[in-house]
Amino acid sequence: MFKKKEKKAEDPNKIGAGNLILWSCNGVSVQIQVLVLGYLTVYCTNALGLDAALVGTLLMASKIIDSISDILAGYVVDRTNTRWGRGRPYDFMIIGLWFTTWLLYSVPTQFSLVVKCVWIVVCYALCQSFFKTFLTAAGNPYMVRAFNNNQKYIKLGSWGAMFCVVFIMIFNVTFPMLYAPIINDASGWSRMVGYLAVPLAIIGLLRFFFIKEKYDVDTGGGEKASLKDVATVFRTNKNIFPIAMVQLVVGMGGIFSSTVLSYYFLYIVGNVSISGMISMFQVIAMLSLAFYPVILRKISVKHLIQWSLYGAIAYGLLNFFAVDNFPMLCVAGVIVGFVSLPASYMFNMLIIDCADYNEWKLGPRLEGSMTAITGFANKLGSALGTFVVGVLLSWAGFNGTLDVQPDSAIMMIRLCYSLVPMAFYLIAGLSLNFFKLDKIRPEMNAALAEKRAKYAKTADTEE
């Protein structure tokens, strides 16, 4: 008689390559949309002929509206209970996100200045304040109900990020080559963004159709959050403030470097089409993502993000002294990869920690509201950064219709691409010293495990 082979126990931390790719497709779409919007200032100044300070003011107004809408979106998501789940239904927002992104790059040139300004503000508000806001607020509620495992979250954030970064790198290399010949052609921008919008909207929808919300993580039985619950967060969960501060400051630093990138390569390096080549060298930093699950067994997510942000010192100094030295700019590109990757792809873990704390102390987890609060801070920082960049460039004498910029504008572009974002990243790193959940996580996890076990036992008894 042959002995029956015992079935191997399934690894509870396993995601599967298919689920990882399908989940990450939404991130690819959203991240590329963010990168496309990073060229909006260049489009407005060079293709539409608008003043840089005016563009900065318009985008700041739009982003302030955008940041305010985050709080409302988080509250709505936390009160959502459908047969598809809590966060999953909002994935359809990706369609509106890309449609309004295309509209932003399709301003009719025959319109008056006032109408152009209104068009930009309204389209930006719809794009970011409605579609992007709900999509972002629903991300964490969707994830914790689809996977329900801390190790899976880390893998989604690290290995999923590697999948995303490959496509982001391809975009960063090819997009400058595509827009360089049409940088002053408004209709060319519209066609180019339109060609991107359709396939990326479809890609962003894939996870809705294949990844379901399977887990009930609400020990309150899925009760809808109230405004009182959200207000209580600000009094009870003080850890949300330092991570919101990080998002605000990182938002400002990121908008400086991304907005000025095209200007830097156009007017200082002298070839905007090669600006994306920097991304090719970020592959070196991208490889570190594969080791995040191992690294995070030794150190906390907080320290990984914090120590990486301190690397901005080398990034800022290299970029400032590089001027048009392409090899030095490439080295700085590698460093900024190490600086930005943890903050970009591991930050959700800190938000989930705050949601765990809410469940422990308050009852409702409020992942949507937690995400919304930090999203509000990031967008507010982005709004302030956009405004300040526009004002600084205009004050320094920048004029998008000129082929040669004055020395004052050149120096301002250099500063905004190097030392200014460096300062913001350092402030963000220091802000994480006030995040204290690392110290109480063992106690919190034990209490939550006991609370969930009691809830599951009660639910079984009632059935």
MOKAQUI-V240119 format. One record per residue. RES is the residue in one small letter. SS is DSSP state (a for helix, b for strand, c for the rest). PHI is phi as a letter, one per 20 degrees, with the letter a starting at -180 (* if undefined). D_CENTER is the distance of its C-alpha to the mean C-alpha in whole Angstrom. Layout:
[[RES | SS | PHI | D_CENTER] [RES | SS | PHI | D_CENTER]]
This chain:
[[m | c | * | 59] [f | c | e | 56] [k | c | f | 53] [k | c | f | 50] [k | c | f | 47] [e | c | f | 45] [k | c | f | 41] [k | c | f | 39] [a | c | f | 36] [e | c | f | 33] [d | c | f | 30] [p | c | f | 28] [n | c | e | 25] [k | c | f | 25] [i | c | d | 23] [g | c | n | 24] [a | a | f | 23] [g | a | f | 23] [n | a | f | 21] [l | a | f | 18] [i | a | f | 18] [l | a | f | 18] [w | a | f | 15] [s | a | f | 13] [c | a | g | 14] [n | a | f | 12] [g | a | f | 9] [v | a | g | 11] [s | a | f | 11] [v | a | f | 8] [q | a | f | 7] [i | a | f | 10] [q | a | f | 10] [v | a | f | 8] [l | a | f | 10] [v | a | f | 13] [l | a | f | 12] [g | c | f | 12] [y | c | e | 16] [l | a | f | 17] [t | a | f | 19] [v | a | f | 21] [y | a | g | 22] [c | a | f | 23] [t | a | f | 25] [n | a | e | 26] [a | a | e | 27] [l | c | e | 27] [g | c | m | 29] [l | c | e | 27] [d | c | f | 27] [a | a | f | 24] [a | a | f | 25] [l | a | f | 25] [v | a | f | 22] [g | a | f | 20] [t | a | f | 22] [l | a | f | 21] [l | a | f | 18] [m | a | f | 18] [a | a | g | 20] [s | a | f | 18] [k | a | f | 14] [i | a | f | 17] [i | a | g | 18] [d | a | g | 14] [s | a | f | 14] [i | a | f | 17] [s | a | f | 16] [d | a | g | 14] [i | a | f | 17] [l | a | f | 19] [a | a | f | 16] [g | a | f | 16] [y | a | f | 20] [v | a | f | 20] [v | a | f | 18] [d | a | f | 20] [r | c | d | 23] [t | c | e | 23] [n | c | b | 25] [t | b | c | 26] [r | c | f | 28] [w | c | e | 25] [g | b | o | 23] [r | c | e | 21] [g | c | e | 17] [r | a | g | 18] [p | a | g | 20] [y | a | f | 17] [d | a | f | 16] [f | a | f | 18] [m | a | f | 16] [i | a | f | 14] [i | a | f | 18] [g | a | f | 18] [l | a | g | 14] [w | a | f | 16] [f | a | f | 19] [t | a | f | 18] [t | a | f | 16] [w | a | f | 19] [l | a | f | 21] [l | a | f | 19] [y | c | e | 21] [s | c | c | 24] [v | c | f | 26] [p | c | f | 29] [t | c | f | 31] [q | c | f | 34] [f | c | f | 33] [s | c | f | 34] [l | a | g | 31] [v | a | f | 31] [v | a | f | 30] [k | a | g | 28] [c | a | f | 26] [v | a | f | 26] [w | a | g | 25] [i | a | f | 22] [v | a | f | 21] [v | a | f | 22] [c | a | f | 20] [y | a | f | 17] [a | a | f | 17] [l | a | f | 18] [c | a | f | 15] [q | a | e | 12] [s | a | f | 14] [f | a | d | 16] [f | a | f | 14] [k | a | f | 10] [t | a | f | 11] [f | a | f | 13] [l | a | f | 11] [t | a | f | 9] [a | a | f | 11] [a | a | e | 13] [g | a | f | 11] [n | a | f | 13] [p | a | g | 16] [y | a | f | 16] [m | a | f | 16] [v | a | f | 18] [r | a | e | 21] [a | a | e | 20] [f | c | c | 21] [n | c | l | 22] [n | c | b | 22] [n | a | f | 20] [q | a | f | 21] [k | a | f | 19] [y | a | f | 16] [i | a | f | 16] [k | a | f | 17] [l | a | f | 15] [g | a | f | 12] [s | a | e | 14] [w | a | f | 16] [g | a | f | 14] [a | a | f | 12] [m | a | f | 15] [f | a | f | 15] [c | a | f | 12] [v | a | f | 13] [v | a | g | 16] [f | a | f | 15] [i | a | f | 13] [m | a | f | 16] [i | a | f | 18] [f | a | f | 16] [n | a | f | 16] [v | a | f | 20] [t | a | e | 21] [f | a | f | 19] [p | a | g | 21] [m | a | f | 24] [l | a | f | 24] [y | a | e | 23] [a | a | g | 26] [p | c | f | 29] [i | c | d | 28] [i | c | g | 26] [n | c | d | 28] [d | c | d | 29] [a | a | f | 27] [s | a | f | 28] [g | a | f | 27] [w | a | f | 24] [s | a | f | 24] [r | a | f | 25] [m | a | f | 23] [v | a | f | 20] [g | a | f | 22] [y | a | f | 23] [l | a | f | 19] [a | a | f | 18] [v | a | f | 21] [p | a | f | 20] [l | a | f | 17] [a | a | f | 17] [i | a | f | 20] [i | a | f | 18] [g | a | f | 15] [l | a | e | 18] [l | a | g | 19] [r | a | f | 18] [f | a | g | 19] [f | a | f | 23] [f | a | d | 23] [i | c | d | 21] [k | c | e | 23] [e | c | e | 22] [k | c | d | 25] [y | c | d | 25] [d | c | e | 26] [v | c | d | 25] [d | c | e | 26] [t | c | f | 29] [g | c | e | 30] [g | c | m | 31] [g | c | m | 28] [e | c | f | 29] [k | c | f | 27] [a | c | f | 25] [s | c | d | 27] [l | a | f | 26] [k | a | f | 28] [d | a | f | 26] [v | a | f | 23] [a | a | f | 25] [t | a | f | 26] [v | a | g | 23] [f | a | f | 23] [r | a | e | 26] [t | a | d | 26] [n | c | d | 23] [k | c | f | 23] [n | a | f | 20] [i | a | f | 17] [f | a | f | 18] [p | a | f | 17] [i | a | f | 14] [a | a | f | 13] [m | a | f | 15] [v | a | g | 13] [q | a | f | 10] [l | a | f | 12] [v | a | f | 13] [v | a | f | 10] [g | a | f | 9] [m | a | f | 13] [g | a | f | 13] [g | a | f | 10] [i | a | f | 12] [f | a | f | 15] [s | a | f | 15] [s | a | f | 13] [t | a | f | 15] [v | a | e | 18] [l | a | g | 18] [s | a | f | 20] [y | a | f | 23] [y | a | f | 23] [f | a | f | 24] [l | a | f | 26] [y | a | d | 28] [i | a | d | 28] [v | a | f | 28] [g | c | n | 30] [n | c | b | 28] [v | a | f | 25] [s | a | f | 25] [i | a | e | 24] [s | c | f | 21] [g | c | f | 19] [m | a | f | 22] [i | a | g | 20] [s | a | f | 17] [m | a | f | 20] [f | a | e | 21] [q | c | f | 18] [v | a | g | 19] [i | a | g | 21] [a | a | f | 18] [m | a | g | 16] [l | a | f | 20] [s | a | f | 19] [l | a | f | 16] [a | a | f | 20] [f | a | e | 21] [y | a | g | 18] [p | a | g | 20] [v | a | f | 24] [i | a | g | 22] [l | c | f | 21] [r | c | e | 24] [k | c | e | 26] [i | c | c | 23] [s | c | e | 21] [v | a | f | 17] [k | a | g | 17] [h | a | f | 19] [l | a | f | 17] [i | a | f | 14] [q | a | f | 17] [w | a | f | 19] [s | a | f | 17] [l | a | f | 16] [y | a | f | 19] [g | c | f | 20] [a | a | f | 18] [i | a | f | 22] [a | a | f | 23] [y | a | f | 20] [g | a | f | 21] [l | a | f | 25] [l | a | f | 25] [n | a | f | 23] [f | a | f | 26] [f | a | e | 29] [a | a | f | 28] [v | c | l | 28] [d | c | d | 29] [n | c | f | 30] [f | a | f | 27] [p | a | g | 28] [m | a | f | 27] [l | a | f | 24] [c | a | f | 23] [v | a | f | 24] [a | a | f | 21] [g | a | f | 19] [v | a | f | 19] [i | a | f | 19] [v | a | f | 16] [g | a | f | 14] [f | a | f | 16] [v | a | f | 14] [s | a | e | 11] [l | a | f | 11] [p | a | f | 11] [a | a | f | 9] [s | a | f | 6] [y | a | d | 8] [m | c | d | 11] [f | a | f | 9] [n | a | g | 10] [m | a | f | 13] [l | a | f | 14] [i | a | f | 13] [i | a | f | 16] [d | a | g | 18] [c | a | f | 18] [a | a | f | 19] [d | a | f | 22] [y | a | f | 23] [n | a | f | 23] [e | a | f | 25] [w | a | f | 27] [k | a | e | 28] [l | c | d | 28] [g | c | o | 28] [p | c | f | 25] [r | c | f | 22] [l | c | m | 19] [e | a | g | 16] [g | a | f | 15] [s | a | f | 16] [m | a | f | 15] [t | a | f | 11] [a | a | f | 12] [i | a | f | 14] [t | a | f | 11] [g | a | f | 9] [f | a | g | 12] [a | a | f | 12] [n | a | f | 9] [k | a | f | 10] [l | a | f | 13] [g | a | f | 13] [s | a | f | 11] [a | a | f | 14] [l | a | f | 17] [g | a | f | 15] [t | a | f | 16] [f | a | f | 19] [v | a | f | 20] [v | a | g | 20] [g | a | f | 22] [v | a | f | 25] [l | a | f | 25] [l | a | f | 25] [s | a | f | 28] [w | a | f | 30] [a | c | e | 30] [g | c | n | 32] [f | c | f | 29] [n | c | b | 30] [g | c | f | 28] [t | c | e | 32] [l | c | e | 33] [d | c | f | 33] [v | c | d | 34] [q | c | e | 32] [p | c | f | 34] [d | a | g | 34] [s | a | f | 32] [a | a | f | 29] [i | a | f | 29] [m | a | f | 29] [m | a | f | 26] [i | a | f | 24] [r | a | f | 25] [l | a | f | 24] [c | a | f | 21] [y | a | e | 19] [s | c | c | 21] [l | a | f | 22] [v | a | f | 20] [p | a | f | 17] [m | a | g | 19] [a | a | f | 20] [f | a | f | 17] [y | a | f | 15] [l | a | f | 19] [i | a | f | 19] [a | a | f | 15] [g | a | f | 17] [l | a | f | 20] [s | a | f | 19] [l | a | f | 18] [n | a | f | 22] [f | a | e | 22] [f | c | e | 20] [k | c | d | 23] [l | a | f | 23] [d | a | g | 23] [k | a | f | 27] [i | a | d | 27] [r | a | g | 25] [p | a | g | 29] [e | a | f | 30] [m | a | f | 28] [n | a | f | 27] [a | a | f | 31] [a | a | f | 31] [l | a | f | 29] [a | a | f | 31] [e | a | f | 34] [k | a | f | 32] [r | a | f | 31] [a | a | f | 34] [k | a | f | 36] [y | a | f | 34] [a | a | f | 35] [k | a | f | 38] [t | a | f | 39] [a | a | f | 37] [d | a | f | 40] [t | a | f | 43] [e | a | f | 42] [e | c | f | 42]]
